[in-house]
Amino acid sequence: MKARLVLASVIIPLGLIIAAVPENTTKPYKLTAEQLLDEVKSGTQFIGPEEVADMVISKDPSLQLIDVRSAAEYEKFSLPNSINIPLVDILNSEWEGYINQDIKLNVFYSNGTNEANQAWMISRQLGYANNYVLQGGLNYWVETIMNPEAPENGSPNEEILKYNLRKGAGMALGSEASEAAQPVAAPGGAKPPVQKRETKKRVQGGC
């Protein structure tokens, strides 16, 4: 029974996302619905806000943030150095070079995750790699990076280190709330490791 509920929690949102995806009349899809469902259930398309924040702060050249919201929303607020490719234009040929490549790590984001997931699903169905989704979208980004909640006294060291990373990232990215916060002491002042994803390198040379 529990397995059915878990499966339903994946399939129902998937169906809603597919229904909202712009109609593709120009490019053949390369993945079946079953293959895409398997990838959605694995959750490997998500990349955490801590990892993205670490790459933004370090000016990692392999990161490309892609805002799939409307141009109006993008103008009001966007993540540093992101580009705007509205979901309704995701199949436009002018953006193919950005989405279909194997050098940069693309991270789609929207206010939540629905629109970003739709963009990712389209890119995966077309067989494109190196595309991911910001976990929780901008709403979760603001909550965890720009305004992290301090751990309670006696919290595990891992939680304290995670908070300090988030607070430091928020300060570096200009969060007034984070600047006002005080760091929580952790043994040795260690920084929690951020596991970075490797991007594929294009082979040079050839005819």
C-alpha positions in Angstrom: 0.0 0.0 0.0 2.8 2.4 0.9 4.6 1.6 -2.3 1.5 2.5 -4.3 1.2 5.8 -2.5 4.9 6.7 -3.1 4.4 5.8 -6.8 1.3 7.9 -7.0 3.1 10.8 -5.5 5.5 10.6 -8.4 3.2 9.8 -11.3 0.5 12.4 -10.5 2.9 15.4 -10.5 4.6 13.9 -13.5 1.3 13.8 -15.4 0.6 17.4 -14.5 4.0 18.5 -15.6 3.7 16.7 -18.9 0.3 18.3 -19.5 1.9 21.8 -19.0 4.9 21.2 -21.2 4.9 23.2 -24.4 3.9 21.2 -27.5 7.0 20.0 -29.4 6.4 19.9 -33.1 9.9 20.3 -34.4 12.2 17.9 -32.5 11.8 14.2 -32.0 11.8 13.0 -28.4 14.4 10.3 -27.6 13.1 9.0 -24.2 9.9 7.1 -23.7 7.5 8.0 -20.9 8.7 5.0 -18.9 12.3 6.0 -19.2 11.6 9.5 -18.1 9.5 8.3 -15.2 12.4 6.2 -14.0 14.6 9.2 -14.0 12.0 11.4 -12.2 11.6 8.7 -9.5 15.4 8.6 -8.9 15.5 12.4 -8.2 18.9 12.7 -9.7 17.9 15.9 -11.6 18.0 17.9 -8.4 21.0 19.9 -7.2 21.0 21.4 -3.7 21.0 25.1 -2.9 24.2 24.7 -0.9 26.1 23.3 -3.9 24.8 26.0 -6.2 25.6 28.7 -3.7 29.2 27.4 -3.3 29.7 27.4 -7.0 28.2 31.0 -7.3 30.5 32.3 -4.6 33.6 30.7 -6.0 32.7 32.0 -9.5 32.8 28.4 -10.9 32.9 28.8 -14.7 31.3 25.5 -15.2 28.0 26.7 -13.7 25.2 28.1 -15.9 22.0 29.2 -14.0 18.9 29.2 -16.3 15.8 31.1 -15.0 12.8 29.6 -16.8 10.3 32.1 -15.4 8.8 35.0 -17.4 11.0 37.9 -18.4 9.0 40.2 -16.0 9.7 37.9 -13.0 13.3 37.6 -14.1 13.7 41.4 -14.1 12.3 41.7 -10.6 14.7 39.2 -9.1 17.2 36.6 -10.4 20.2 34.6 -9.2 23.6 36.0 -9.9 24.8 35.7 -13.6 21.8 33.7 -14.6 20.2 33.9 -18.0 16.5 34.0 -18.8 15.0 31.3 -21.0 11.2 31.4 -20.3 9.6 27.9 -20.4 7.4 28.9 -23.3 10.5 29.5 -25.4 12.5 26.4 -24.2 12.1 24.7 -27.7 13.2 27.8 -29.6 16.2 27.0 -31.7 18.1 30.1 -30.5 18.5 28.5 -27.1 19.5 25.0 -28.2 23.2 25.8 -28.0 22.8 26.7 -24.3 20.8 23.7 -23.4 22.3 21.0 -25.6 26.0 21.1 -24.6 28.4 19.0 -22.5 30.7 21.7 -21.1 28.7 23.6 -18.5 26.5 22.4 -15.7 23.0 23.9 -16.4 20.7 24.4 -13.4 17.1 25.3 -14.3 15.2 27.3 -11.6 11.8 28.8 -11.1 9.9 30.0 -8.0 9.2 26.4 -7.0 10.2 23.4 -9.0 7.4 22.7 -11.4 8.5 25.0 -14.3 12.1 24.0 -13.8 11.2 20.4 -13.8 9.2 20.9 -17.0 12.3 22.4 -18.7 14.5 19.5 -17.4 12.0 16.9 -18.7 11.9 18.5 -22.2 15.7 18.5 -22.3 15.9 14.9 -21.1 13.3 13.8 -23.6 15.4 15.4 -26.3 18.4 13.5 -25.1 20.3 16.5 -23.7 22.6 15.9 -20.8 24.2 18.2 -18.1 20.9 19.8 -17.2 19.7 19.8 -13.6 17.0 21.5 -11.4 17.6 23.7 -8.3 16.0 21.8 -5.4 13.0 23.7 -4.1 13.5 26.6 -6.5 13.8 30.3 -5.4 11.4 29.8 -2.5 13.7 27.2 -0.9 16.8 29.2 -1.9 15.5 32.2 0.1 14.6 30.0 3.0 17.9 28.0 3.2 20.5 30.4 1.8 19.3 33.9 2.3 17.5 33.4 5.6 18.7 30.1 7.2 17.2 29.1 10.5 19.8 28.7 13.3 20.0 25.2 14.8 18.9 24.6 18.4 21.3 24.2 21.2 22.6 20.6 21.2 22.0 20.1 17.5 24.3 17.6 15.8 27.6 19.0 14.4 26.5 18.3 10.9 23.5 20.6 11.3 25.7 23.3 12.8 28.2 23.1 10.0 25.4 23.2 7.4 23.9 26.3 9.0 27.3 28.1 9.0 27.8 27.2 5.3 24.3 28.6 4.5 24.8 31.7 6.6 28.2 32.4 5.0 26.7 31.9 1.5 23.9 34.3 2.3 26.3 36.9 3.5 28.4 36.6 0.4 25.4 36.9 -1.8 24.1 40.0 0.0 21.5 38.8 2.5 20.8 41.3 5.2 19.2 38.7 7.3 22.3 36.5 7.1 24.6 39.5 7.8 22.7 40.1 11.1 22.9 36.4 12.1 25.7 35.2 14.3 27.7 32.0 13.5 27.2 29.0 15.6 30.3 27.5 17.1 31.3 24.1 15.7 34.2 21.9 16.8 37.4 22.9 14.9 35.5 25.4 12.8 35.3 22.9 10.0 33.4 23.7 6.8 31.0 21.0 5.6 32.2 19.4 2.3 30.2 20.3 -0.7 30.1 17.5 -3.3 30.5 19.0 -6.7 29.2 17.3 -9.9 31.7 16.8 -12.7 30.8 18.2 -16.0 31.6 16.4 -19.2 34.5 17.8 -21.2 34.2 18.1 -25.0 37.0 16.2 -26.8 39.3 18.6 -28.7 40.6 18.0 -32.2 39.2 16.1 -35.0 38.7 16.8 -38.7 
